[in-house]
Amino acid sequence: QGQHVITTGPYSLIRHPMYLGFSIFYVLSPLALGSWWALIPALLIIPVLVFRTLKEEELLSKELDGYEEYKKKTRYRIFPGIW
C-alpha cells in the first residue's frame, strides 16, 4: 500500500536489476574462486530466479498500479537484450 513503480536508473533498462546482480554474482563467484564444480549449482540459480520473476510479475500486475504500463515500456525482465 502506498508504493509506486520506479522507472528510473537501472529500472529503465530491465524490470528486475537485483536478479541480474544475483545471477552475475552466483555464476562468477565459483569462477573467481577457481571451483568449476561449484559452477553447477550456481547455474541452477538462474531457473529459480526466472520462476520467481514470473510469479512476482504476476502479483505486481494485479496489485501495483501502473505496473502493466511499465511492462509495456520496459521490455526486458532480467537479462538486457535477451529476456
Secondary structure, DSSP 8 states (H G I E B T S, - for coil): -------SGGGGTBS-HHHHHHHHHHHHHHHHHT-HHHHHHHHHHHHHHHHHHHHHHHHHHHHSTTHHHHHHHS-BSSSTTT-
